[in-house]
Amino acid sequence: MKNLLLKTFALTLAFTVINQACNGQGQVTKQNNGQNDSGEADIFLMISSFNPDTQRTLDFINEFSNTLDDFYPHKHLILIEDMAARNFSEEAHLWKGRVKHLIEKYKGRNLKAVIAIGQEAWAALISQEEIPEGVPIFGTFISSNGLDLPESQIDNSWEPAWINSARKARRASIAGGNLVSYSPFKSVELILTMYPETENIAFITDNSYGGLALKAYFKRAIDKLPQLNYIFLDGRHLYLSQIQDSIRTLPDNSVILLATWKVNKDGQYYTSQSLESLVSVRPKMPVFTFSGTGLGSVAIGGYIPQYNHNAKNIANQIVNYEQGLLDSIRFINDGGWYSFDHRKVKEFGFNPGELPLHSRIINVSDPRLDRYRNYLLITSLIALALSIFIVILTITYSRNQRLKRKLEKNTAELIEAKEMAEESNRLKSAFLANMSHEIRTPLNAIVGFSNLLAEPDFPEEEKKQVSSIIANNSELLLTLITDILDISGLETGKLHFVFKDINVGEICTQVLNTSGHLKKPGVEYEFVNTEPDLVIRSDAHRLSQVLLNLVTNAAKFTEKGEIALEYKRIEYDGKQELLFAVTDTGCGISAEQHYKLFERFGKLDDFKQGAGLGLAISKQIITKLGGRIWIDPNYTNGARFCFTHPI
């Protein structure tokens, strides 16, 4: 088995490499270690007009190689050449020259035999004026029906005479191989036996060498056949639709005899369904086969040659010839037999017992199946019903499981929603209480000090101080209301951003200047500006709002030291970002309270003014801008808030 696999691999490699007829190099597929007189390996040349990669060609070459290895006494090489026979009408006149080139290519070497695979290669090989003396030639996948190849390009009017290819090969060289023969007489005799009233036989061929050769052979045999009207539907002259039209007009007492059906008028291959389409125009007209074409699909049957492509036969002839048995080389013809399609025989009303003796029948149903058909049908219906019942149960169970999981999920979601509603209610109550306190405080100051200003005897020197207090509390009240509107707009998506190119350094300087009056005595601002002219695309107002929130918070909780604002470029997840940081030396924030920082209404110190919305607003703004915001957990000298912005 291992050696067979190795040989198959070597042959497949050879077919892949060798695919040119006239300028390709032969490929070694198998080498025997025996020695001949000259020490040079004996060469066996295979010329294929079939695709060398097809299974039947590969099987033949494999079998030939294995047989030769077992019995051939000398070192040898098997070389494969593809003749590239693609289109009969356009290139038939070139085939002879291609094969001549290949023979001359190996003529000076130790050529021992030439094997043609396929009708086209065989026709080109037997047409050679000179074959090396003593070199036998062999053919496989061939028939005795042949044509002399044209010397120039042909058209559809070319109608050559039939030749016996085996006889021509014998005259040209020492020749043998596997040969098949067709029988026009037995084919017509079978048709008249089954349909005695037949008056017309439509003989169908395609646009191929084999098709034209069979047509020429049948026409040659007409004089010896029963006197009927023979109609030739030639695929070289007619398209599929035209052949269909011809079949439509055939008289009633007509029969179709299929010869070949592979290549159409334009040299393209027919599809597998085209044959059924061809005869569907007259479904009641009997169809017989001359070559096996259509058997199993549209043909009732026919007298078909035995297609024997025995590679061992050729290999054994070569071995015997090498051992001096010069008469060992010959053609092997295994004759033919009647073959029928059981389905078509019954369809056209024939009893299988009326067919010729020893006929081969295909598509025969098991008689036990016919006998117990009703029982099998009932059993099948019961099995089908049970299968459907099981499927319904399975679907129902699966659906119930999905509903159960969905119910459990909905229950969990309801519990979570209830808890969130309760939490929201608690936050709302806390917010309202906080807002009432936060709003009442500046309002009380504004109202109280406004009443003082209205007193006629209020000292003039204290009016400026009172006016300042009123202004500060008005600003605080405005900030609270603005924060509430901002958080509402961000959550409902109604807060719009306006993006444009802005200078980062200028934004930071403006923020520090705006919040300068909030810092306490003894606190200094520091601005770390790494790129003074850095320009990014952002919403200047919202970016300033975030920076101002962070700087204001730092000023609120820093009694001494400094507040630093800086920015720099960083790389995160393969992308460039701008990192902002606001660092203070204030009281700091314990790690346990970090999770509350960016929540709505999250106040860490109830004695400080503010609604606890600034950081929540900042987080939503930074998220909208495409960045991240956090508190540095590793900084312990106060608090450091960081956020990023895409560049």
C-alpha positions as CSV (number, residue, x, y, z in Angstrom):
1,M,0.0,0.0,0.0
2,K,2.8,2.4,0.9
3,N,4.6,1.8,-2.5
4,L,1.3,2.3,-4.3
5,L,0.8,5.7,-2.6
6,L,4.3,6.7,-3.4
7,K,3.8,5.8,-7.1
8,T,0.5,7.7,-7.2
9,F,2.1,10.7,-5.7
10,A,4.9,10.6,-8.2
11,L,2.5,10.2,-11.2
12,T,0.4,13.1,-10.0
13,L,3.5,15.2,-9.7
14,A,4.4,14.3,-13.2
15,F,1.0,15.3,-14.6
16,T,1.2,18.7,-12.8
17,V,4.6,19.5,-14.2
18,I,4.1,18.0,-17.7
19,N,1.2,19.9,-19.4
20,Q,2.7,21.1,-22.7
21,A,2.7,19.0,-25.9
22,C,5.4,20.6,-28.0
23,N,7.9,22.2,-25.7
24,G,7.3,20.4,-22.3
25,Q,9.9,18.2,-20.7
26,G,9.1,14.5,-20.0
27,Q,8.8,13.6,-16.3
28,V,10.1,10.5,-14.7
29,T,7.3,8.7,-13.0
30,K,9.0,5.4,-12.2
31,Q,12.5,4.0,-12.5
32,N,13.6,0.4,-12.3
33,N,17.1,-0.4,-11.1
34,G,17.8,-3.2,-13.6
35,Q,20.6,-2.5,-16.2
36,N,20.4,-2.9,-20.0
37,D,23.3,-3.1,-22.4
38,S,24.0,0.6,-22.8
39,G,23.4,1.5,-19.1
40,E,20.8,4.1,-20.2
41,A,17.3,3.8,-19.0
42,D,14.7,2.5,-21.4
43,I,12.0,5.1,-22.2
44,F,8.3,4.4,-22.5
45,L,6.6,7.5,-23.9
46,M,2.9,8.1,-23.2
47,I,1.1,10.7,-25.3
48,S,-2.3,11.6,-23.9
49,S,-5.1,13.4,-25.6
50,F,-7.2,13.1,-22.4
51,N,-6.6,15.3,-19.4
52,P,-3.8,13.4,-17.6
53,D,-5.4,14.4,-14.2
54,T,-8.7,12.5,-14.9
55,Q,-9.2,9.5,-12.7
56,R,-9.4,6.9,-15.5
57,T,-6.2,8.1,-17.2
58,L,-4.4,8.2,-13.8
59,D,-5.7,4.7,-13.0
60,F,-4.4,3.4,-16.4
61,I,-0.9,4.9,-16.0
62,N,-0.7,3.7,-12.4
63,E,-1.6,0.1,-13.3
64,F,0.8,0.2,-16.3
65,S,3.7,1.4,-14.1
66,N,3.1,-1.2,-11.4
67,T,2.9,-4.1,-13.9
68,L,6.1,-2.9,-15.7
69,D,8.0,-2.6,-12.4
70,D,7.2,-6.2,-11.6
71,F,8.2,-7.8,-14.8
72,Y,10.4,-5.5,-17.0
73,P,14.1,-6.6,-16.5
74,H,15.9,-3.3,-17.3
75,K,16.1,0.2,-15.9
76,H,13.3,2.2,-17.3
77,L,11.5,5.6,-17.3
78,I,7.8,6.3,-18.0
79,L,7.3,9.7,-19.5
80,I,4.0,11.4,-20.0
81,E,3.2,14.2,-22.5
82,D,-0.1,16.0,-22.9
83,M,-1.0,16.4,-26.6
84,A,-3.3,19.3,-25.6
85,A,-6.1,18.2,-27.9
86,R,-8.7,20.7,-27.0
87,N,-10.9,21.6,-30.0
88,F,-11.3,19.2,-32.9
89,S,-12.7,21.7,-35.5
90,E,-10.0,24.3,-34.9
91,E,-6.9,22.2,-34.3
92,A,-7.2,18.7,-35.8
93,H,-4.7,19.6,-38.5
94,L,-2.1,20.4,-35.8
95,W,-2.2,17.1,-34.0
96,K,0.0,15.2,-36.4
97,G,2.7,17.8,-36.1
98,R,2.6,17.8,-32.3
99,V,3.1,14.1,-32.0
100,K,5.8,14.2,-34.7
101,H,7.7,16.8,-32.5
102,L,7.3,14.5,-29.4
103,I,8.7,11.4,-31.2
104,E,11.6,13.4,-32.6
105,K,12.2,14.8,-29.1
106,Y,12.9,11.3,-27.8
107,K,14.1,9.7,-31.0
108,G,17.8,9.9,-30.1
109,R,17.2,8.4,-26.7
110,N,16.6,4.7,-25.8
111,L,12.9,4.8,-26.8
112,K,11.3,1.4,-26.3
113,A,7.5,2.0,-26.9
114,V,5.0,4.7,-27.5
115,I,1.5,4.5,-25.9
116,A,-1.3,6.7,-27.1
117,I,-4.1,7.4,-24.6
118,G,-7.3,8.5,-26.4
119,Q,-8.7,8.6,-29.9
120,E,-7.0,11.9,-30.9
121,A,-3.5,10.9,-29.8
122,W,-4.0,7.5,-31.5
123,A,-5.1,9.1,-34.8
124,A,-2.0,11.4,-34.7
125,L,0.3,8.6,-33.9
126,I,-0.8,6.2,-36.7
127,S,-0.6,9.2,-39.2
128,Q,3.2,9.5,-38.7
129,E,5.3,9.0,-41.8
130,E,8.2,7.7,-39.7
131,I,8.2,5.8,-36.5
132,P,11.6,4.6,-35.1
133,E,12.4,1.1,-36.3
134,G,11.6,-1.6,-33.9
135,V,9.6,0.7,-31.6
136,P,6.1,-0.7,-31.1
137,I,3.1,1.6,-30.7
138,F,0.1,0.9,-28.5
139,G,-3.3,2.5,-28.1
140,T,-5.9,2.6,-25.3
141,F,-9.2,4.3,-25.0
142,I,-9.4,3.9,-28.8
143,S,-11.7,2.1,-31.3
144,S,-11.2,0.7,-34.8
145,N,-13.1,3.6,-36.2
146,G,-10.7,6.2,-37.5
147,L,-10.2,9.1,-39.9
148,D,-7.2,10.4,-41.7
149,L,-6.3,13.7,-40.1
150,P,-6.5,16.8,-42.3
151,E,-3.4,18.7,-43.4
152,S,-5.1,22.1,-43.0
153,Q,-7.8,23.6,-40.9
154,I,-11.2,22.2,-41.5
155,D,-14.7,23.6,-41.4
156,N,-18.1,21.9,-40.7
157,S,-18.4,20.7,-44.3
158,W,-15.5,18.3,-44.0
159,E,-16.8,14.8,-44.4
160,P,-13.8,12.3,-44.5
161,A,-14.0,8.7,-45.3
162,W,-13.9,6.0,-42.6
163,I,-10.7,4.1,-42.1
164,N,-9.9,1.0,-40.0
165,S,-7.4,2.5,-37.5
166,A,-6.1,-0.8,-36.3
167,R,-5.3,-1.9,-39.9
168,K,-3.6,1.4,-40.6
169,A,-1.5,1.1,-37.5
170,R,-0.4,-2.3,-38.4
171,R,0.8,-1.0,-41.8
172,A,2.7,1.8,-40.2
173,S,4.4,0.0,-37.4
174,I,4.3,-2.8,-34.9
175,A,1.0,-2.0,-33.2
176,G,-1.3,-3.3,-30.5
177,G,-3.4,-2.3,-27.5
178,N,-6.9,-2.2,-26.2
179,L,-9.5,-1.8,-29.0
180,V,-13.2,-1.4,-29.1
181,S,-15.5,-2.0,-32.0
182,Y,-19.1,-0.8,-32.7
183,S,-21.8,-2.8,-34.5
184,P,-24.3,-0.7,-36.6
185,F,-26.0,-3.9,-37.7
186,K,-26.7,-5.2,-34.2
187,S,-27.9,-1.7,-33.1
188,V,-30.4,-1.4,-36.0
189,E,-31.4,-5.1,-35.6
190,L,-32.2,-4.4,-31.9
191,I,-34.3,-1.4,-32.7
192,L,-36.3,-3.3,-35.3
193,T,-36.8,-6.2,-32.9
194,M,-38.3,-3.9,-30.3
195,Y,-40.0,-1.5,-32.7
196,P,-40.8,-3.4,-35.9
197,E,-42.7,-0.4,-37.3
198,T,-39.6,1.8,-37.3
199,E,-39.1,3.7,-40.6
200,N,-36.6,6.4,-39.5
201,I,-33.5,6.4,-37.4
202,A,-32.0,9.7,-36.3
203,F,-28.3,9.2,-35.7
204,I,-26.9,11.9,-33.3
205,T,-23.2,12.8,-33.1
206,D,-21.3,15.7,-31.6
207,N,-18.4,18.0,-32.6
208,S,-15.6,15.6,-31.8
209,Y,-13.2,13.3,-33.5
210,G,-15.0,10.3,-32.1
211,G,-18.4,11.7,-33.2
212,L,-17.3,12.2,-36.8
213,A,-15.5,8.8,-36.9
214,L,-18.7,7.0,-35.8
215,K,-20.8,9.0,-38.3
216,A,-18.4,8.0,-41.1
217,Y,-18.5,4.4,-40.0
218,F,-22.3,4.3,-39.8
219,K,-22.6,5.9,-43.2
220,R,-20.2,3.3,-44.6
221,A,-22.3,0.5,-43.2
222,I,-25.7,1.8,-44.4
223,D,-25.6,-0.3,-47.6
224,K,-25.5,-3.5,-45.5
225,L,-28.2,-2.3,-43.1
226,P,-32.0,-2.7,-43.4
227,Q,-33.5,-0.3,-45.8
228,L,-34.7,2.5,-43.5
229,N,-34.5,6.3,-43.7
230,Y,-31.3,7.3,-41.8
231,I,-31.2,10.9,-40.6
232,F,-27.9,12.3,-39.4
233,L,-28.1,15.1,-36.8
234,D,-24.5,16.3,-36.7
235,G,-23.4,18.5,-33.7
236,R,-20.8,20.0,-36.0
237,H,-23.5,21.6,-38.1
238,L,-26.3,22.2,-35.5
239,Y,-26.7,23.8,-32.2
240,L,-28.7,22.1,-29.4
241,S,-31.8,24.1,-30.2
242,Q,-31.5,23.2,-33.9
243,I,-31.2,19.5,-33.1
244,Q,-34.3,19.8,-30.9
245,D,-36.2,21.4,-33.7
246,S,-35.2,18.5,-36.0
247,I,-36.4,15.9,-33.4
248,R,-39.7,17.8,-33.2
249,T,-40.3,17.3,-36.9
250,L,-39.4,13.6,-37.0
251,P,-42.2,11.3,-38.2
252,D,-44.0,9.2,-35.7
253,N,-42.3,5.9,-36.6
254,S,-38.9,7.2,-35.7
255,V,-36.2,6.2,-33.2
256,I,-33.2,8.2,-31.9
257,L,-29.8,6.5,-31.9
258,L,-27.2,8.3,-29.8
259,A,-23.6,8.0,-30.8
260,T,-21.6,10.8,-29.0
261,W,-22.7,13.8,-26.9
262,K,-19.8,15.7,-25.4
263,V,-18.8,18.8,-27.5
264,N,-21.1,21.4,-29.2
265,K,-20.7,23.3,-32.4
266,D,-18.5,26.0,-30.9
267,G,-16.2,23.5,-29.2
268,Q,-17.7,23.9,-25.8
269,Y,-18.6,20.9,-23.5
270,Y,-22.3,20.1,-23.0
271,T,-23.7,20.1,-19.5
272,S,-24.9,16.9,-17.9
273,Q,-28.5,18.0,-18.2
274,S,-28.4,18.9,-21.9
275,L,-29.0,15.3,-23.0
276,E,-32.3,15.2,-21.1
277,S,-33.2,18.6,-22.5
278,L,-32.4,17.3,-26.0
279,V,-34.9,14.4,-26.0
280,S,-37.5,16.1,-23.8
281,V,-39.1,17.7,-26.9
282,R,-40.4,14.1,-27.9
283,P,-40.6,12.3,-24.6
284,K,-42.6,9.4,-26.2
285,M,-40.0,8.7,-28.9
286,P,-37.7,5.7,-28.1
287,V,-34.0,6.5,-27.6
288,F,-31.3,3.9,-28.1
289,T,-27.5,4.2,-27.6
290,F,-24.8,3.2,-30.1
291,S,-21.9,3.7,-27.7
292,G,-23.3,3.8,-24.2
293,T,-24.0,7.5,-24.3
294,G,-27.3,8.2,-22.5
295,L,-27.6,4.8,-20.9
296,G,-28.9,5.4,-17.3
297,S,-30.6,8.7,-18.2
298,V,-32.5,8.8,-21.6
299,A,-31.7,5.6,-23.5
300,I,-33.7,2.4,-23.3
301,G,-30.6,0.4,-24.2
302,G,-28.3,-0.7,-27.1
303,Y,-25.6,-3.0,-28.2
304,I,-22.5,-1.5,-26.6
305,P,-18.9,-2.5,-27.0
306,Q,-17.0,-3.6,-23.9
307,Y,-14.7,-0.7,-23.0
308,N,-11.6,-2.6,-21.7
309,H,-8.7,-0.3,-20.9
310,N,-6.5,-3.0,-19.3
311,A,-3.0,-1.6,-18.7
312,K,-1.6,-5.0,-17.7
313,N,-2.4,-6.2,-21.3
314,I,-0.1,-3.6,-22.8
315,A,2.6,-3.9,-20.2
316,N,2.7,-7.7,-20.6
317,Q,3.0,-7.4,-24.4
318,I,5.9,-5.0,-23.9
319,V,7.7,-7.4,-21.5
320,N,7.1,-10.4,-23.9
321,Y,8.3,-8.4,-26.9
322,E,11.5,-7.4,-25.0
323,Q,12.1,-11.1,-24.3
324,G,12.0,-11.9,-28.0
325,L,8.4,-12.9,-28.5
326,L,7.9,-10.6,-31.5
327,D,4.3,-11.9,-32.2
328,S,3.1,-11.0,-28.8
329,I,2.0,-7.5,-29.8
330,R,-1.6,-7.5,-30.9
331,F,-5.0,-5.7,-30.5
332,I,-7.3,-7.0,-27.8
333,N,-11.0,-6.6,-28.5
334,D,-13.5,-8.0,-25.9
335,G,-16.6,-7.5,-28.1
336,G,-19.8,-6.1,-26.7
337,W,-23.1,-6.9,-25.1
338,Y,-26.7,-5.7,-25.0
339,S,-27.3,-3.3,-22.2
340,F,-30.6,-1.9,-21.0
341,D,-31.9,0.6,-18.4
342,H,-34.6,-1.2,-16.3
343,R,-36.5,2.0,-15.6
344,K,-36.7,2.9,-19.3
345,V,-37.6,-0.6,-20.3
346,K,-40.7,-0.5,-18.0
347,E,-41.5,3.1,-18.9
348,F,-41.8,2.1,-22.6
349,G,-43.9,-1.0,-21.8
350,F,-41.5,-3.8,-22.3
351,N,-41.2,-7.0,-20.3
352,P,-37.6,-7.6,-19.2
353,G,-38.1,-11.2,-20.2
354,E,-38.4,-10.2,-23.8
355,L,-34.9,-8.7,-23.9
356,P,-32.0,-10.6,-25.6
357,L,-30.3,-13.3,-23.5
358,H,-27.4,-12.4,-21.3
359,S,-28.3,-8.7,-21.5
360,R,-26.8,-6.4,-18.9
361,I,-29.5,-4.6,-17.0
362,I,-28.9,-1.5,-14.9
363,N,-31.1,0.4,-12.4
364,V,-32.8,-2.9,-11.4
365,S,-34.7,-2.6,-8.2
366,D,-34.5,-5.4,-5.6
367,P,-37.4,-7.8,-6.1
368,R,-37.8,-8.0,-2.3
369,L,-38.5,-4.3,-2.4
370,D,-41.3,-4.7,-4.8
371,R,-42.8,-7.6,-2.8
372,Y,-42.8,-5.8,0.5
373,R,-43.4,-2.3,-0.9
374,N,-46.7,-1.8,1.0
375,Y,-45.2,-3.0,4.2
376,L,-42.2,-0.8,3.8
377,L,-44.4,2.2,2.9
378,I,-46.5,1.7,6.0
379,T,-43.4,1.3,8.1
380,S,-41.8,4.3,6.6
381,L,-45.0,6.4,7.3
382,I,-45.0,5.2,10.9
383,A,-41.3,6.0,11.3
384,L,-41.9,9.4,9.6
385,A,-44.8,10.1,12.0
386,L,-42.7,9.1,15.0
387,S,-39.9,11.3,13.7
388,I,-42.2,14.2,13.3
389,F,-43.6,13.6,16.8
390,I,-40.1,13.5,18.3
391,V,-39.2,16.6,16.4
392,I,-42.3,18.4,17.7
393,L,-41.5,17.3,21.3
394,T,-37.9,18.4,20.9
395,I,-39.0,21.8,19.6
396,T,-41.6,22.2,22.3
397,Y,-39.1,21.2,25.0
398,S,-36.5,23.6,23.6
399,R,-39.1,26.4,23.3
400,N,-40.2,25.8,27.0
401,Q,-36.6,25.9,28.1
402,R,-36.0,29.2,26.2
403,L,-39.2,30.6,27.8
404,K,-38.0,29.5,31.2
405,R,-34.6,31.1,30.7
406,K,-36.3,34.2,29.4
407,L,-38.6,34.3,32.4
408,E,-35.7,33.9,34.8
409,K,-33.8,36.6,33.0
410,N,-36.9,38.9,33.0
411,T,-37.3,38.2,36.7
412,A,-33.7,39.1,37.4
413,E,-34.1,42.2,35.3
414,L,-37.2,43.2,37.1
415,I,-35.4,42.8,40.5
416,E,-32.5,44.8,39.2
417,A,-34.9,47.5,37.8
418,K,-36.7,47.6,41.2
419,E,-33.4,48.0,43.0
420,M,-32.3,50.7,40.5
421,A,-35.7,52.5,40.9
422,E,-35.3,52.4,44.7
423,E,-31.7,53.7,44.4
424,S,-32.9,56.4,41.9
425,N,-35.6,57.3,44.3
426,R,-33.1,57.5,47.2
427,L,-30.7,59.6,45.0
428,K,-33.6,61.8,43.9
429,S,-34.6,62.4,47.6
430,A,-31.0,63.1,48.5
431,F,-30.6,65.3,45.5
432,L,-33.7,67.3,46.3
433,A,-32.7,67.7,49.9
434,N,-29.2,68.7,48.8
435,M,-30.5,71.0,46.1
436,S,-32.9,72.7,48.5
437,H,-29.9,73.3,50.8
438,E,-27.5,74.3,48.1
439,I,-29.9,76.6,46.4
440,R,-31.3,78.0,49.7
441,T,-27.8,78.9,50.9
442,P,-26.9,81.4,48.1
443,L,-30.5,82.6,47.9
444,N,-30.6,83.4,51.6
445,A,-27.3,85.3,51.2
446,I,-28.6,87.2,48.1
447,V,-31.9,88.1,49.8
448,G,-30.5,88.9,53.1
449,F,-27.7,91.2,51.9
450,S,-29.9,92.7,49.3
451,N,-32.2,93.8,52.2
452,L,-29.2,95.3,53.9
453,L,-28.3,97.4,50.9
454,A,-31.9,98.8,50.9
455,E,-31.4,100.2,54.5
456,P,-31.0,104.0,54.2
457,D,-28.5,104.2,57.0
458,F,-26.3,101.2,55.9
459,P,-22.6,102.3,56.0
460,E,-21.3,103.2,52.5
461,E,-17.9,101.5,53.2
462,E,-19.6,98.1,53.7
463,K,-21.7,98.2,50.6
464,K,-18.8,97.0,48.4
465,Q,-18.2,94.0,50.6
466,V,-21.9,93.1,50.6
467,S,-22.2,93.6,46.8
468,S,-19.2,91.2,46.4
469,I,-21.0,88.6,48.6
470,I,-24.2,88.9,46.6
471,A,-22.2,88.5,43.3
472,N,-20.4,85.4,44.5
473,N,-23.6,83.7,45.7
474,S,-25.3,84.6,42.4
475,E,-22.5,83.0,40.5
476,L,-22.7,79.9,42.7
477,L,-26.5,79.7,42.1
478,L,-25.9,80.1,38.3
479,T,-23.3,77.3,38.4
480,L,-25.7,74.9,40.2
481,I,-28.5,75.5,37.7
482,T,-26.0,75.2,34.7
483,D,-24.8,71.9,36.1
484,I,-28.3,70.5,36.4
485,L,-29.1,71.6,32.8
486,D,-25.8,70.1,31.5
487,I,-26.3,66.7,33.2
488,S,-29.9,66.6,31.9
489,G,-28.8,67.5,28.3
490,L,-26.0,64.9,28.3
491,E,-28.2,62.1,29.5
492,T,-31.0,62.9,26.9
493,G,-28.5,63.5,24.1
494,K,-29.7,67.0,23.5
495,L,-26.3,68.6,24.4
496,H,-24.6,69.4,21.1
497,F,-20.8,69.5,20.6
498,V,-19.1,71.9,18.1
499,F,-15.8,70.7,17.0
500,K,-13.1,72.9,15.6
501,D,-9.3,73.3,15.7
502,I,-8.2,74.7,19.1
503,N,-4.9,75.6,20.7
504,V,-4.5,73.4,23.8
505,G,-2.0,75.8,25.5
506,E,-4.4,78.8,25.2
507,I,-7.3,76.8,26.6
508,C,-5.3,75.8,29.7
509,T,-4.0,79.3,30.3
510,Q,-7.6,80.7,30.0
511,V,-8.9,78.1,32.5
512,L,-6.2,79.0,35.1
513,N,-6.8,82.7,34.6
514,T,-10.6,82.2,35.0
515,S,-10.3,80.2,38.2
516,G,-7.4,82.2,39.7
517,H,-9.7,84.1,42.2
518,L,-10.8,80.7,43.7
519,K,-7.4,79.6,45.0
520,K,-6.7,80.2,48.6
521,P,-3.8,82.3,49.9
522,G,-0.6,80.3,50.0
523,V,-1.6,78.2,47.0
524,E,0.2,78.6,43.7
525,Y,-0.8,77.6,40.1
526,E,1.7,75.7,37.9
527,F,1.2,75.1,34.2
528,V,3.4,72.5,32.6
529,N,3.3,73.3,28.8
530,T,5.2,70.7,26.8
531,E,3.9,71.8,23.3
532,P,2.9,75.5,23.3
533,D,1.5,75.4,19.8
534,L,-0.3,72.0,19.9
535,V,-3.6,72.1,18.0
536,I,-6.3,69.5,18.3
537,R,-9.9,69.2,17.0
538,S,-12.4,69.4,19.9
539,D,-15.2,71.4,21.4
540,A,-13.4,74.3,23.2
541,H,-16.2,75.1,25.5
542,R,-16.7,71.5,26.8
543,L,-13.0,70.9,27.1
544,S,-12.7,74.1,29.1
545,Q,-15.6,73.1,31.2
546,V,-13.9,69.8,32.2
547,L,-10.6,71.5,33.0
548,L,-12.4,74.2,35.0
549,N,-14.3,71.6,37.0
550,L,-11.1,69.8,37.9
551,V,-9.1,73.0,38.7
552,T,-12.1,74.4,40.8
553,N,-12.3,71.1,42.8
554,A,-8.6,71.2,43.4
555,A,-8.8,74.9,44.6
556,K,-11.8,74.0,46.9
557,F,-9.8,71.3,48.7
558,T,-6.3,72.7,48.7
559,E,-5.3,74.9,51.6
560,K,-1.6,75.3,50.8
561,G,0.9,74.2,48.3
562,E,0.3,74.2,44.6
563,I,-2.1,73.1,41.9
564,A,-0.5,71.9,38.7
565,L,-2.1,71.6,35.2
566,E,-0.2,69.7,32.5
567,Y,-0.7,67.8,29.3
568,K,1.5,65.6,27.2
569,R,1.3,63.1,24.3
570,I,1.0,59.3,25.1
571,E,0.3,56.2,23.1
572,Y,-2.5,53.9,24.2
573,D,-3.7,50.7,22.4
574,G,-1.6,51.7,19.3
575,K,-3.1,55.2,19.0
576,Q,-1.8,58.7,19.9
577,E,-3.7,60.5,22.7
578,L,-3.3,63.7,24.7
579,L,-3.1,63.1,28.5
580,F,-4.3,66.0,30.8
581,A,-3.5,66.0,34.5
582,V,-4.7,68.3,37.4
583,T,-2.6,67.7,40.5
584,D,-3.1,69.3,43.9
585,T,-1.5,69.1,47.4
586,G,-4.8,69.2,49.2
587,C,-6.4,66.8,51.7
588,G,-6.7,64.0,49.1
589,I,-9.4,61.3,48.6
590,S,-9.4,57.9,50.3
591,A,-9.2,54.9,48.0
592,E,-12.6,53.7,49.5
593,Q,-14.3,56.8,48.1
594,H,-12.8,56.7,44.6
595,Y,-15.8,54.7,43.2
596,K,-18.2,57.6,44.2
597,L,-16.2,60.3,42.4
598,F,-17.9,60.2,39.0
599,E,-21.4,59.3,40.2
600,R,-24.2,61.9,40.0
601,F,-24.7,63.8,43.3
602,G,-21.7,62.1,44.7
603,K,-20.4,64.5,47.4
604,L,-17.5,63.4,49.6
605,D,-17.9,66.4,51.9
606,D,-21.4,67.6,52.7
607,F,-20.0,70.8,54.2
608,K,-18.5,72.0,50.9
609,Q,-20.7,73.9,48.5
610,G,-21.7,72.1,45.3
611,A,-24.3,69.6,44.1
612,G,-21.8,66.8,43.3
613,L,-22.4,67.0,39.6
614,G,-19.1,68.4,38.3
615,L,-17.2,65.1,38.0
616,A,-20.2,63.2,36.6
617,I,-20.6,65.9,33.9
618,S,-16.9,65.8,33.2
619,K,-17.0,62.0,32.8
620,Q,-19.9,62.2,30.3
621,I,-18.2,65.1,28.3
622,I,-14.9,63.2,28.1
623,T,-16.7,60.0,27.0
624,K,-18.4,62.0,24.2
625,L,-15.1,63.4,23.2
626,G,-13.7,59.9,22.8
627,G,-11.4,59.8,25.9
628,R,-11.2,58.4,29.4
629,I,-11.1,60.0,32.9
630,W,-9.9,58.6,36.2
631,I,-8.2,59.5,39.5
632,D,-4.6,58.4,39.9
633,P,-4.7,55.8,42.8
634,N,-0.9,55.9,43.2
635,Y,-0.7,59.7,44.0
636,T,-0.7,60.2,47.8
637,N,0.3,63.9,48.3
638,G,-3.2,65.1,47.5
639,A,-5.3,64.2,44.5
640,R,-4.5,63.9,40.8
641,F,-7.2,63.7,38.2
642,C,-6.3,62.6,34.7
643,F,-8.2,62.3,31.4
644,T,-7.3,61.7,27.7
645,H,-8.4,63.2,24.5
646,P,-7.8,61.7,21.0
647,I,-5.4,63.5,18.8
